[in-house]
Amino acid sequence: MYYRFSGFTQKLTGSGPAAAYSPQGLKPGVPVEGPTMIFASPTKVVAEAGATVEYMGANKVPDLQRLFQASDGVPIHLKRGYPDRLLYRTTMALTVGGALYCLVALYIASQPRKQ
């Protein structure tokens, strides 16, 4: 036996399986048309652009693949030069500094208070 909530009597009433699985008049359905594409839209309308469509920027992936796949002995996180070195050293300094700060805070917290 299937039950559904009756909006009129505010109680559960007996019903068929179709009504029980579609409560309050909601019917399962498939949307007629799909959602519009947001991120893959070209910068120019196709009618204006002609045969070629120009997107936001140039494709940098092949250049970056050549840079990162070169076997020159440099670690992957330092391949782009000075900015990578600066970022790496700053991150390491903050990590070591934070670890030392935690150890000092634990040492201070472990000492009894002087009264």
Secondary structure, DSSP 8 states (H G I E B T S, - for coil): -EEEEETTTTEEEEE-HHHHSSGGG------SS----STT--SS-HHHHTT----SS---HHHHHHHHH--SS--GGGTT-HHHHHHHHHHHHHHHHHHHHHHHHHHHHHS----
